[in-house]
Amino acid sequence: MQQMWTDIDQYIESHLIPEDPVLLQTLKNTDDRGYPDHLAVAANQGMLLQMLIQMNNCKRVLELGTFAAYSTMWLARALPDDGYILTIEGRDTHAALGQENIDNAKLKQQVELKVGRAADIMRALPEDTEAFDFIFIDADKQSYPEYLELSLKLSHSGTVIFLDNVIRAGAILEESNHKPSIEGIRDMFSAMQNHPAILSCTALQTVGSKGHDGFALAIVK
């Protein structure tokens, strides 16, 4: 099944995802540095992020989990030239690679990369920080409930919050699985259920070149 899922992703990408030199350069540089590409979003998933930003006319984006900045490129290319992205990465080595790829891309949009624990950086932002229009969460899963609450505080009515990797090949259903990452995702689902600050939310499971996983999506009330 995995091979078929991968082949279908490649079919989709060959028909619907235009080649982009910035994205290709980012992938090549990441590979040249010896990092696996499975840590980045798939191209068709990147296009979904881009379309969500375009549909909502977003100008300010917050990303938790930069890695090599491949997803950052997808987020940036959807923004107007005066758009802004704050991307946060907890690992120094990943942040260095991400910053290198961002610098190489020479994007028109302003991309600011901060290094450290995302929750600490979010709490340390100035009180007058302008709310974000789109928030992409793809960091340590055990902190997803905390990231959700902090994201809601940095949002306005209509902000879209996208939380990646929330199905984990069905591990969330395994009652004997008490890994912090799985418990964090379960707590996130519980927090989203009837949350007073969320207008609507859902989650979709996905299959593809990255295996069986999925994402959750919320709109702020």
TILO-400952 format. One record per residue (C-alpha): chain; x negated, y, z negated. Coordinates in nm, 3 decimals, decimal comma, always signed. Each point is the difference from the previous one (the first is absolute). Example, Ala and Ser with C-alpha at 12.3 -4.5 7.8 and 13.67 -1.06 7.14 Angstrom:
# TILO-400952
unit / u / v / w
A / -1,230 / -0,450 / -0,780
A / -0,137 / +0,344 / +0,066
//
This chain:
# TILO-400952
unit / u / v / w
A / +0,000 / +0,000 / +0,000
A / -0,277 / +0,242 / -0,086
A / -0,148 / -0,025 / +0,350
A / +0,339 / +0,069 / +0,157
A / +0,054 / +0,301 / -0,230
A / -0,341 / +0,135 / +0,100
A / +0,066 / -0,060 / +0,371
A / +0,333 / +0,183 / -0,022
A / -0,164 / +0,296 / -0,173
A / -0,256 / +0,011 / +0,281
A / +0,282 / -0,016 / +0,257
A / +0,178 / +0,291 / -0,169
A / -0,319 / +0,203 / -0,020
A / -0,091 / -0,064 / +0,365
A / +0,337 / +0,134 / +0,113
A / +0,091 / +0,270 / -0,251
A / -0,312 / +0,127 / -0,177
A / -0,216 / +0,231 / +0,216
A / -0,375 / -0,031 / -0,040
A / -0,145 / +0,290 / -0,196
A / -0,375 / +0,072 / -0,010
A / +0,014 / +0,126 / -0,360
A / +0,172 / -0,315 / -0,123
A / -0,232 / -0,225 / +0,201
A / -0,305 / +0,183 / -0,134
A / +0,127 / -0,038 / -0,356
A / +0,049 / -0,375 / +0,042
A / -0,340 / -0,044 / +0,166
A / -0,185 / +0,196 / -0,267
A / +0,178 / -0,197 / -0,273
A / -0,099 / -0,327 / +0,167
A / -0,358 / +0,119 / +0,054
A / -0,023 / +0,067 / -0,374
A / +0,103 / -0,359 / -0,071
A / +0,348 / +0,064 / -0,140
A / +0,290 / -0,231 / +0,092
A / +0,286 / +0,151 / +0,197
A / +0,266 / -0,188 / -0,199
A / -0,016 / +0,276 / -0,262
A / +0,137 / +0,253 / +0,251
A / +0,352 / +0,025 / +0,138
A / +0,076 / -0,164 / +0,333
A / +0,035 / +0,234 / +0,298
A / +0,375 / -0,055 / +0,035
A / +0,038 / +0,073 / -0,372
A / -0,206 / +0,314 / +0,047
A / +0,237 / +0,107 / +0,275
A / +0,295 / -0,051 / -0,236
A / -0,165 / +0,237 / -0,250
A / -0,056 / +0,251 / +0,279
A / +0,362 / -0,019 / +0,112
A / +0,136 / +0,047 / -0,353
A / -0,208 / +0,316 / -0,033
A / +0,113 / +0,126 / +0,340
A / +0,367 / -0,073 / -0,070
A / -0,015 / +0,201 / -0,320
A / -0,212 / +0,289 / +0,133
A / -0,252 / -0,048 / -0,280
A / -0,289 / +0,240 / -0,055
A / -0,142 / -0,115 / -0,334
A / -0,096 / -0,362 / -0,064
A / -0,135 / -0,179 / -0,307
A / -0,176 / -0,334 / +0,049
A / -0,101 / -0,230 / -0,285
A / -0,265 / -0,245 / +0,120
A / -0,226 / +0,135 / +0,274
A / -0,228 / -0,299 / +0,062
A / -0,163 / +0,079 / +0,339
A / +0,253 / +0,276 / +0,085
A / +0,158 / -0,196 / +0,288
A / +0,349 / +0,059 / -0,141
A / -0,105 / +0,359 / -0,072
A / -0,059 / +0,045 / +0,375
A / +0,348 / -0,126 / +0,078
A / +0,150 / +0,236 / -0,257
A / -0,202 / +0,297 / +0,125
A / +0,079 / -0,044 / +0,369
A / +0,371 / +0,029 / -0,080
A / -0,040 / +0,342 / -0,164
A / -0,010 / +0,344 / +0,159
A / -0,342 / +0,163 / +0,030
A / +0,052 / +0,186 / -0,328
A / +0,098 / -0,320 / -0,182
A / -0,170 / -0,113 / -0,321
A / -0,083 / -0,342 / -0,141
A / -0,127 / -0,073 / -0,349
A / -0,136 / -0,355 / -0,004
A / -0,126 / -0,166 / -0,318
A / -0,239 / -0,296 / -0,025
A / -0,112 / -0,172 / -0,317
A / -0,310 / -0,178 / +0,130
A / -0,311 / +0,203 / +0,071
A / -0,116 / -0,223 / +0,286
A / +0,339 / +0,013 / +0,171
A / +0,021 / +0,375 / -0,052
A / -0,341 / +0,050 / +0,161
A / +0,105 / -0,201 / +0,304
A / +0,335 / +0,178 / +0,016
A / -0,164 / +0,342 / -0,017
A / -0,243 / -0,099 / +0,275
A / +0,285 / -0,107 / +0,225
A / +0,194 / +0,317 / -0,078
A / -0,303 / +0,216 / +0,082
A / -0,060 / -0,189 / +0,325
A / +0,362 / +0,047 / +0,107
A / -0,022 / +0,382 / -0,006
A / +0,371 / +0,026 / -0,065
A / +0,180 / +0,332 / +0,038
A / +0,207 / -0,074 / -0,307
A / -0,151 / +0,061 / -0,343
A / -0,089 / -0,330 / -0,167
A / -0,120 / +0,013 / -0,361
A / -0,137 / -0,318 / -0,157
A / -0,022 / -0,026 / -0,378
A / -0,179 / -0,286 / -0,174
A / +0,127 / -0,149 / -0,325
A / +0,298 / -0,170 / -0,157
A / +0,302 / +0,121 / +0,192
A / +0,221 / +0,049 / -0,306
A / -0,263 / +0,216 / -0,170
A / -0,048 / +0,214 / +0,311
A / +0,374 / +0,041 / +0,049
A / +0,044 / +0,112 / -0,361
A / -0,290 / +0,244 / +0,034
A / +0,146 / +0,181 / +0,300
A / +0,091 / +0,364 / -0,075
A / +0,354 / +0,059 / -0,117
A / +0,065 / +0,221 / +0,302
A / -0,100 / -0,272 / +0,248
A / +0,243 / +0,010 / +0,290
A / +0,218 / -0,309 / +0,023
A / -0,087 / -0,265 / +0,256
A / +0,232 / -0,095 / +0,285
A / -0,126 / -0,356 / +0,041
A / -0,180 / -0,225 / -0,248
A / -0,172 / -0,323 / +0,107
A / -0,093 / -0,234 / -0,286
A / -0,244 / -0,276 / +0,087
A / -0,221 / -0,030 / -0,307
A / -0,025 / -0,239 / -0,299
A / +0,334 / -0,174 / -0,034
A / +0,000 / -0,022 / -0,379
A / +0,030 / +0,380 / -0,010
A / +0,293 / +0,027 / +0,244
A / +0,257 / +0,086 / -0,271
A / -0,225 / +0,280 / -0,126
A / -0,071 / +0,122 / +0,352
A / +0,371 / +0,006 / +0,078
A / +0,082 / +0,224 / -0,298
A / -0,292 / +0,234 / +0,068
A / +0,095 / +0,017 / +0,368
A / +0,354 / +0,100 / -0,088
A / -0,140 / +0,291 / -0,202
A / -0,200 / +0,114 / +0,304
A / +0,300 / -0,024 / +0,234
A / +0,292 / +0,213 / +0,112
A / +0,348 / -0,100 / +0,108
A / -0,042 / -0,203 / +0,318
A / -0,359 / -0,109 / -0,060
A / -0,062 / -0,349 / +0,140
A / -0,199 / -0,244 / -0,219
A / -0,145 / -0,309 / +0,171
A / -0,146 / -0,276 / -0,219
A / -0,196 / -0,265 / +0,189
A / -0,068 / -0,368 / -0,074
A / +0,294 / -0,067 / -0,232
A / +0,091 / -0,358 / +0,102
A / -0,338 / -0,173 / -0,025
A / +0,103 / -0,311 / +0,198
A / +0,291 / -0,053 / -0,238
A / -0,214 / -0,001 / -0,316
A / +0,243 / +0,243 / -0,164
A / +0,248 / -0,290 / -0,025
A / -0,243 / -0,237 / -0,173
A / +0,105 / +0,007 / -0,365
A / -0,330 / -0,153 / -0,109
A / -0,202 / +0,272 / +0,173
A / -0,094 / +0,262 / -0,256
A / -0,287 / +0,167 / +0,184
A / -0,010 / +0,373 / -0,084
A / +0,049 / +0,084 / +0,369
A / +0,315 / -0,213 / +0,026
A / +0,139 / +0,121 / -0,333
A / -0,063 / +0,357 / +0,116
A / +0,201 / -0,052 / +0,317
A / +0,287 / -0,161 / -0,192
A / +0,003 / +0,294 / -0,241
A / +0,005 / +0,234 / +0,299
A / +0,311 / -0,170 / +0,138
A / +0,167 / +0,029 / -0,341
A / -0,094 / +0,368 / -0,023
A / +0,139 / +0,077 / +0,346
A / +0,331 / -0,170 / -0,079
A / +0,254 / +0,275 / -0,076
A / -0,279 / +0,253 / -0,060
A / +0,164 / +0,339 / -0,069
A / -0,255 / +0,184 / +0,218
A / +0,036 / -0,224 / +0,306
A / +0,272 / +0,063 / +0,258
A / -0,037 / -0,336 / +0,172
A / -0,257 / -0,274 / +0,028
A / -0,060 / -0,341 / +0,151
A / -0,276 / -0,248 / +0,073
A / -0,074 / -0,209 / +0,306
A / -0,210 / -0,313 / +0,026
A / -0,227 / -0,018 / +0,301
A / -0,208 / -0,258 / +0,182
A / -0,285 / +0,073 / +0,236
A / -0,376 / +0,007 / +0,038
A / -0,026 / +0,087 / -0,371
A / +0,206 / -0,302 / -0,103
A / +0,326 / -0,001 / -0,197
A / +0,053 / +0,317 / -0,201
A / +0,223 / +0,306 / +0,010
A / +0,061 / +0,356 / -0,112
A / +0,242 / +0,204 / -0,208
A / +0,142 / +0,331 / +0,112
A / +0,169 / +0,269 / -0,209
A / +0,149 / +0,343 / +0,064
A / -0,012 / +0,249 / -0,286
A / +0,334 / +0,141 / -0,113
//
